[in-house]
């Protein structure tokens, strides 16, 4: 019976112990990473509507008042040649 443990099978216990503790440490690291992870933001990026783009460009000075008014009429589906009523 005493020769059973001295026959060179001690390496099996060592390998098993290393694998056991490797799995334990891996599960702990995975759990901590999973719990501290920020939630994914799966919302699409904000897309401006044509009206918002037009308003932004007019506010930044890219368009004149006449260009802005003509573009507003075009976006609203009215004729660009139509004179606005005041």
MDAnalysis code that builds the backbone (N, CA, C; Angstrom):
import MDAnalysis as mda
import numpy as np

u = mda.Universe.empty(258, n_residues=86, atom_resindex=np.repeat(np.arange(86), 3), trajectory=True)
u.add_TopologyAttr("name", ["N", "CA", "C"] * 86)
u.add_TopologyAttr("resid", np.arange(1, 87))
u.add_TopologyAttr("resname", ["UNK", "UNK", "UNK", "UNK", "UNK", "UNK", "UNK", "UNK", "UNK", "UNK", "UNK", "UNK", "UNK", "UNK", "UNK", "UNK", "UNK", "UNK", "UNK", "UNK", "UNK", "UNK", "UNK", "UNK", "UNK", "UNK", "UNK", "UNK", "UNK", "UNK", "UNK", "UNK", "UNK", "UNK", "UNK", "UNK", "UNK", "UNK", "UNK", "UNK", "UNK", "UNK", "UNK", "UNK", "UNK", "UNK", "UNK", "UNK", "UNK", "UNK", "UNK", "UNK", "UNK", "UNK", "UNK", "UNK", "UNK", "UNK", "UNK", "UNK", "UNK", "UNK", "UNK", "UNK", "UNK", "UNK", "UNK", "UNK", "UNK", "UNK", "UNK", "UNK", "UNK", "UNK", "UNK", "UNK", "UNK", "UNK", "UNK", "UNK", "UNK", "UNK", "UNK", "UNK", "UNK", "UNK"])
u.atoms.positions = np.array([
    [0.804, -1.201, 0.000],
    [0.000, 0.000, 0.000],
    [0.850, 1.269, 0.000],
    [1.929, 1.271, 0.722],
    [2.748, 2.461, 0.784],
    [3.374, 2.780, -0.559],
    [3.675, 1.798, -1.369],
    [4.291, 2.013, -2.657],
    [3.358, 2.649, -3.672],
    [2.076, 2.657, -3.406],
    [1.097, 3.213, -4.325],
    [1.351, 4.694, -4.579],
    [1.684, 5.442, -3.535],
    [1.884, 6.874, -3.673],
    [3.290, 7.230, -4.141],
    [4.203, 6.342, -4.038],
    [5.574, 6.621, -4.441],
    [5.874, 6.182, -5.868],
    [4.882, 5.699, -6.566],
    [5.118, 5.148, -7.886],
    [5.171, 6.163, -9.001],
    [5.225, 7.441, -8.720],
    [5.319, 8.454, -9.752],
    [3.984, 9.038, -10.176],
    [2.906, 8.711, -9.483],
    [1.596, 9.255, -9.849],
    [1.297, 10.564, -9.123],
    [2.270, 11.118, -8.423],
    [2.081, 12.381, -7.718],
    [1.814, 13.526, -8.693],
    [2.322, 13.431, -9.921],
    [2.130, 14.491, -10.913],
    [0.665, 14.642, -11.295],
    [-0.112, 13.540, -11.218],
    [-1.540, 13.617, -11.530],
    [-2.243, 14.541, -10.540],
    [-1.905, 14.404, -9.276],
    [-2.484, 15.275, -8.248],
    [-2.092, 16.721, -8.448],
    [-0.863, 16.965, -8.848],
    [-0.400, 18.332, -9.087],
    [-1.146, 18.967, -10.259],
    [-1.256, 18.220, -11.349],
    [-1.963, 18.732, -12.536],
    [-3.410, 19.012, -12.195],
    [-4.032, 18.076, -11.485],
    [-5.435, 18.266, -11.103],
    [-5.591, 19.504, -10.229],
    [-4.695, 19.717, -9.268],
    [-4.780, 20.862, -8.366],
    [-4.597, 22.174, -9.130],
    [-3.647, 22.208, -10.065],
    [-3.434, 23.421, -10.862],
    [-4.671, 23.715, -11.709],
    [-5.236, 22.703, -12.345],
    [-6.453, 22.907, -13.142],
    [-7.618, 23.355, -12.269],
    [-7.763, 22.742, -11.112],
    [-8.848, 23.095, -10.198],
    [-8.770, 24.563, -9.808],
    [-7.590, 25.002, -9.342],
    [-7.447, 26.390, -8.922],
    [-7.494, 27.350, -10.111],
    [-7.046, 26.922, -11.266],
    [-7.158, 27.755, -12.464],
    [-8.610, 28.013, -12.838],
    [-9.430, 26.978, -12.732],
    [-10.862, 27.139, -13.023],
    [-11.507, 28.046, -11.986],
    [-11.184, 27.857, -10.722],
    [-11.757, 28.692, -9.656],
    [-11.386, 30.162, -9.871],
    [-10.117, 30.440, -10.113],
    [-9.681, 31.831, -10.330],
    [-10.318, 32.393, -11.597],
    [-10.409, 31.588, -12.648],
    [-11.037, 32.039, -13.892],
    [-12.498, 32.406, -13.706],
    [-13.226, 31.605, -12.950],
    [-14.647, 31.891, -12.693],
    [-14.789, 33.172, -11.875],
    [-13.916, 33.366, -10.900],
    [-13.976, 34.590, -10.087],
    [-13.680, 35.819, -10.948],
    [-12.649, 35.761, -11.764],
    [-12.305, 36.892, -12.640],
    [-13.437, 37.163, -13.620],
    [-14.006, 36.117, -14.215],
    [-15.112, 36.288, -15.157],
    [-16.310, 36.923, -14.460],
    [-16.613, 36.472, -13.238],
    [-17.743, 37.024, -12.492],
    [-17.557, 38.487, -12.159],
    [-16.353, 38.860, -11.729],
    [-16.086, 40.266, -11.405],
    [-16.179, 41.120, -12.662],
    [-15.627, 40.635, -13.763],
    [-15.697, 41.393, -15.021],
    [-17.138, 41.541, -15.476],
    [-17.916, 40.507, -15.308],
    [-19.322, 40.538, -15.732],
    [-20.135, 41.508, -14.874],
    [-19.867, 41.538, -13.572],
    [-20.624, 42.405, -12.671],
    [-20.229, 43.873, -12.787],
    [-18.983, 44.148, -13.156],
    [-18.526, 45.534, -13.237],
    [-18.603, 46.104, -14.642],
    [-19.094, 45.335, -15.576],
    [-19.170, 45.774, -16.971],
    [-20.262, 46.820, -17.134],
    [-19.966, 47.855, -17.896],
    [-20.969, 48.879, -18.197],
    [-21.979, 48.311, -19.189],
    [-23.236, 48.724, -19.086],
    [-24.218, 48.234, -20.056],
    [-23.913, 48.760, -21.456],
    [-24.171, 47.947, -22.442],
    [-23.938, 48.327, -23.833],
    [-25.001, 49.332, -24.272],
    [-24.577, 50.350, -24.963],
    [-25.503, 51.338, -25.506],
    [-25.807, 50.937, -26.936],
    [-26.940, 50.269, -27.133],
    [-27.289, 49.775, -28.465],
    [-28.227, 50.719, -29.211],
    [-28.417, 51.923, -28.679],
    [-29.273, 52.864, -29.379],
    [-28.508, 53.441, -30.566],
    [-29.200, 53.633, -31.668],
    [-28.508, 54.205, -32.833],
    [-28.112, 55.651, -32.548],
    [-27.078, 56.138, -33.200],
    [-26.674, 57.523, -32.984],
    [-27.785, 58.472, -33.416],
    [-27.817, 59.626, -32.774],
    [-28.861, 60.608, -33.081],
    [-28.727, 61.063, -34.532],
    [-29.809, 60.960, -35.259],
    [-29.837, 61.382, -36.651],
    [-30.733, 62.614, -36.731],
    [-30.167, 63.681, -37.275],
    [-30.935, 64.915, -37.391],
    [-31.931, 64.813, -38.536],
    [-33.086, 65.390, -38.315],
    [-34.073, 65.475, -39.388],
    [-33.631, 66.574, -40.359],
    [-34.170, 66.560, -41.567],
    [-33.812, 67.626, -42.521],
    [-34.109, 69.016, -41.964],
    [-35.193, 69.147, -41.220],
    [-35.548, 70.450, -40.631],
    [-34.515, 70.867, -39.588],
    [-34.056, 69.935, -38.780],
    [-33.047, 70.264, -37.774],
    [-31.723, 70.672, -38.428],
    [-31.372, 69.997, -39.509],
    [-30.148, 70.348, -40.227],
    [-30.272, 71.750, -40.803],
    [-31.416, 72.030, -41.397],
    [-31.654, 73.359, -41.975],
    [-31.578, 74.432, -40.897],
    [-32.244, 74.194, -39.756],
    [-32.225, 75.173, -38.667],
    [-30.806, 75.390, -38.140],
    [-30.041, 74.311, -38.010],
    [-28.676, 74.418, -37.514],
    [-27.806, 75.220, -38.481],
    [-27.956, 74.943, -39.771],
    [-27.157, 75.664, -40.768],
    [-27.518, 77.147, -40.810],
    [-28.810, 77.470, -40.646],
    [-29.232, 78.869, -40.625],
    [-28.697, 79.548, -39.360],
    [-28.762, 78.855, -38.246],
    [-28.284, 79.431, -36.986],
    [-26.780, 79.662, -37.013],
    [-26.037, 78.819, -37.720],
    [-24.581, 78.990, -37.769],
    [-24.150, 80.018, -38.812],
    [-25.102, 80.515, -39.603],
    [-24.774, 81.546, -40.587],
    [-24.396, 81.003, -41.944],
    [-24.575, 79.718, -42.186],
    [-24.253, 79.139, -43.493],
    [-25.261, 79.550, -44.557],
    [-26.491, 79.854, -44.146],
    [-27.554, 80.201, -45.091],
    [-28.039, 81.614, -44.823],
    [-28.418, 82.283, -45.885],
    [-29.044, 83.595, -45.726],
    [-30.514, 83.385, -45.388],
    [-31.171, 84.458, -45.026],
    [-32.590, 84.365, -44.672],
    [-33.418, 83.913, -45.870],
    [-33.059, 84.383, -47.077],
    [-33.795, 83.984, -48.275],
    [-33.590, 82.501, -48.579],
    [-32.341, 82.039, -48.469],
    [-32.068, 80.615, -48.700],
    [-32.807, 79.745, -47.679],
    [-32.828, 80.220, -46.436],
    [-33.512, 79.469, -45.386],
    [-35.010, 79.380, -45.668],
    [-35.606, 80.511, -46.045],
    [-37.050, 80.528, -46.319],
    [-37.386, 79.637, -47.509],
    [-36.556, 79.677, -48.556],
    [-36.802, 78.831, -49.723],
    [-36.662, 77.350, -49.364],
    [-35.675, 77.025, -48.573],
    [-35.490, 75.628, -48.174],
    [-36.623, 75.173, -47.268],
    [-37.102, 76.033, -46.389],
    [-38.244, 75.684, -45.522],
    [-39.481, 75.386, -46.356],
    [-39.730, 76.232, -47.369],
    [-40.897, 75.993, -48.236],
    [-40.737, 74.672, -48.983],
    [-39.515, 74.392, -49.448],
    [-39.279, 73.144, -50.176],
    [-39.497, 71.936, -49.247],
    [-39.037, 72.041, -48.029],
    [-39.232, 70.936, -47.082],
    [-40.696, 70.761, -46.700],
    [-41.418, 71.865, -46.644],
    [-42.833, 71.784, -46.292],
    [-43.683, 71.325, -47.468],
    [-43.079, 71.168, -48.639],
    [-43.807, 70.676, -49.804],
    [-44.464, 71.762, -50.629],
    [-44.170, 72.994, -50.288],
    [-44.717, 74.096, -51.079],
    [-43.734, 74.448, -52.183],
    [-44.208, 75.124, -53.162],
    [-43.366, 75.532, -54.280],
    [-42.336, 76.547, -53.799],
    [-41.118, 76.397, -54.270],
    [-40.053, 77.323, -53.921],
    [-40.312, 78.679, -54.533],
    [-41.026, 78.720, -55.674],
    [-41.318, 79.987, -56.355],
    [-42.468, 80.723, -55.705],
    [-43.217, 80.043, -54.868],
    [-44.374, 80.656, -54.227],
    [-43.906, 81.716, -53.237],
    [-44.524, 82.854, -53.277],
    [-44.167, 83.946, -52.377],
    [-44.943, 83.749, -51.087],
    [-44.271, 83.762, -49.951],
    [-44.984, 83.582, -48.680],
    [-45.894, 84.767, -48.391],
    [-47.050, 84.445, -47.806],
    [-47.995, 85.498, -47.449],
    [-47.614, 86.059, -46.098],
    [-47.649, 87.408, -46.003],
    [-47.307, 88.042, -44.719],
    [-48.443, 88.879, -44.229],
])
